[in-house]
Amino acid sequence: MPPAVDTVLDAPPDDADRVLYVHDLSVSSTATGAGFGRRLVDCALDAARRAGLQRAELVAVPGAAQFWQRLGFEALPVAGTLAEQVHGYGREAVYMGRVL
Protein backbone atom coordinates (compact mmCIF):
# COMPACT_ATOMS: atom_id res chain seq x y z
CA MET A 1 0.00 0.00 0.00
CA PRO A 2 1.72 3.22 -1.09
CA PRO A 3 1.75 6.01 1.47
CA ALA A 4 -0.29 9.17 1.08
CA VAL A 5 1.50 12.12 -0.51
CA ASP A 6 3.52 14.21 1.98
CA THR A 7 3.71 11.35 4.50
CA VAL A 8 6.92 11.08 6.52
CA LEU A 9 7.87 7.41 6.65
CA ASP A 10 9.43 5.55 9.54
CA ALA A 11 12.00 2.86 8.85
CA PRO A 12 10.21 -0.36 7.86
CA PRO A 13 10.46 -3.46 10.04
CA ASP A 14 13.45 -5.67 9.25
CA ASP A 15 11.21 -8.36 7.74
CA ALA A 16 9.23 -5.96 5.47
CA ASP A 17 9.47 -6.08 1.70
CA ARG A 18 11.86 -3.50 0.31
CA VAL A 19 9.99 -1.74 -2.47
CA LEU A 20 10.93 1.20 -4.69
CA TYR A 21 7.74 3.15 -5.34
CA VAL A 22 8.06 5.21 -8.52
CA HIS A 23 5.77 8.20 -8.07
CA ASP A 24 6.57 10.59 -10.90
CA LEU A 25 8.58 10.32 -14.06
CA SER A 26 8.26 12.70 -16.94
CA VAL A 27 10.25 13.69 -19.97
CA SER A 28 9.70 16.82 -22.03
CA SER A 29 7.60 16.24 -25.13
CA THR A 30 10.50 17.62 -27.16
CA ALA A 31 12.63 14.69 -25.94
CA THR A 32 10.04 11.94 -26.38
CA GLY A 33 11.46 8.91 -28.15
CA ALA A 34 15.09 9.71 -27.35
CA GLY A 35 15.37 7.02 -24.65
CA PHE A 36 15.55 9.39 -21.67
CA GLY A 37 12.61 7.74 -19.89
CA ARG A 38 14.18 4.30 -20.12
CA ARG A 39 17.52 5.67 -18.92
CA LEU A 40 15.89 7.38 -15.93
CA VAL A 41 14.11 4.19 -14.96
CA ASP A 42 17.24 2.06 -15.45
CA CYS A 43 19.20 4.39 -13.13
CA ALA A 44 16.47 4.27 -10.47
CA LEU A 45 16.18 0.47 -10.63
CA ASP A 46 19.95 0.05 -10.45
CA ALA A 47 20.12 2.30 -7.38
CA ALA A 48 17.25 0.38 -5.78
CA ARG A 49 19.03 -2.95 -6.35
CA ARG A 50 22.25 -1.60 -4.83
CA ALA A 51 20.23 -0.44 -1.81
CA GLY A 52 18.85 -3.95 -1.32
CA LEU A 53 15.33 -3.29 -2.53
CA GLN A 54 13.47 -6.28 -3.92
CA ARG A 55 10.63 -4.86 -6.04
CA ALA A 56 9.49 -1.74 -7.82
CA GLU A 57 5.85 -0.65 -7.99
CA LEU A 58 3.95 2.28 -9.47
CA VAL A 59 0.66 3.58 -10.78
CA ALA A 60 0.73 3.83 -14.57
CA VAL A 61 -1.46 6.78 -15.46
CA PRO A 62 -3.83 6.32 -18.40
CA GLY A 63 -1.82 5.76 -21.57
CA ALA A 64 1.45 4.85 -19.80
CA ALA A 65 1.04 1.10 -19.11
CA GLN A 66 2.69 0.05 -22.39
CA PHE A 67 5.81 2.09 -21.58
CA TRP A 68 6.11 0.35 -18.21
CA GLN A 69 5.40 -3.08 -19.72
CA ARG A 70 8.36 -2.62 -22.06
CA LEU A 71 10.49 -2.10 -18.92
CA GLY A 72 9.33 -5.36 -17.34
CA PHE A 73 6.43 -4.14 -15.22
CA GLU A 74 3.22 -6.15 -15.03
CA ALA A 75 -0.28 -5.20 -13.93
CA LEU A 76 -0.97 -6.22 -10.33
CA PRO A 77 -4.39 -7.01 -8.89
CA VAL A 78 -5.77 -4.33 -6.59
CA ALA A 79 -8.85 -4.14 -4.41
CA GLY A 80 -10.39 -1.98 -1.73
CA THR A 81 -8.64 1.24 -0.74
CA LEU A 82 -5.72 0.67 -3.11
CA ALA A 83 -8.09 0.24 -6.06
CA GLU A 84 -9.78 3.52 -5.12
CA GLN A 85 -6.40 5.29 -4.96
CA VAL A 86 -5.36 3.90 -8.34
CA HIS A 87 -8.63 4.93 -9.98
CA GLY A 88 -8.07 8.42 -8.58
CA TYR A 89 -5.44 8.76 -11.33
CA GLY A 90 -8.07 7.92 -13.97
CA ARG A 91 -10.31 4.96 -14.78
CA GLU A 92 -7.64 3.38 -16.98
CA ALA A 93 -4.78 3.77 -14.48
CA VAL A 94 -3.00 0.50 -13.69
CA TYR A 95 -1.08 -0.57 -10.57
CA MET A 96 2.09 -2.29 -11.77
CA GLY A 97 5.17 -3.94 -10.34
CA ARG A 98 8.26 -5.96 -11.12
CA VAL A 99 10.98 -7.87 -9.36
CA LEU A 100 14.34 -6.15 -9.25
N, C-alpha and C positions, 0 to 999 in steps of 0.2 A: 504494500500500500504506500504510494508516494506521499510524502508530507505535503501539507498545505504550503502555499507560497509564503515566504517571509517567516517560516518556522525555524527556530534555532534548534539544531539537533544535538542530542547527547550522544556520547560514544555508544555504539551498539553492543549488546552482550557478546561475549567471546564466541558463542556458538551460533550467532546470527549469520544469515547469508550476507555476503559482501557484494553489493549491487551498485553499479554505476547507473544513476538515473540521468539520462540526457534530457534536459528540459528545453533548451532552445538551441537551434542551429540555423543560421541563415547565411546566404551568400547573395551578394548584389546581383540583380537581374543582368547587369552588364557582364558578369563573370560566369553566368550559368553555362554549364557544359564544359568548363575548363578543368574540371576535376578537383576544384577546391573543397567541395563538400565532402567528397570521399577522403581527401587528405586530412581534413579536420577530424573526421570520425576516426580514421586510422590512428591519428595521434592520441586522441582521447582514449581509445580502446587499449592502445599500447601502454599508456600511463596507468590505466586501471589495472591491467595485468601485472605490471611492475609493483603496484601497490597491494597486490594480493586479492583484488576483487575477483569474483567468480562469474558474474553475469552483468549484462547491460540491459536496461529496460527503458521504454519511452512511450509517449503517446504520439502516434503519427497523425498529424492533422489531415483533414480531407485533402486528397490528392498526393500525399507524400508516402503512402505505404509502399509503393513500388520502389522508390529510392531506397528505403530501408531494407526491403527484401533483397535487393541486389547486394547489400552489405551483410547479409546473413541473418537478418532479423525475421522472426516469424510472429504471426498474430497469436496472442495468448487469450485464453478464455477469461472473461471478467463477469462479475455479477455484483449485485448490491450497490454499496456506496462507490466502489471503484468504477462500476459501469456508469453510474451517474456522473462521476467526475470526467470520465473519458468522453461521454456524450456532450459534456459542457464545451468541448472543443469543436463540436459539430457532429451531426448524426453519422457521418461516415468516418469519424476518427477511429483509430484502431490502436489498442494497447499491444505493444510488441516487445519481444525480448530475444536474447541470444546468449549462448554460453561464450565466455571469453576463453 
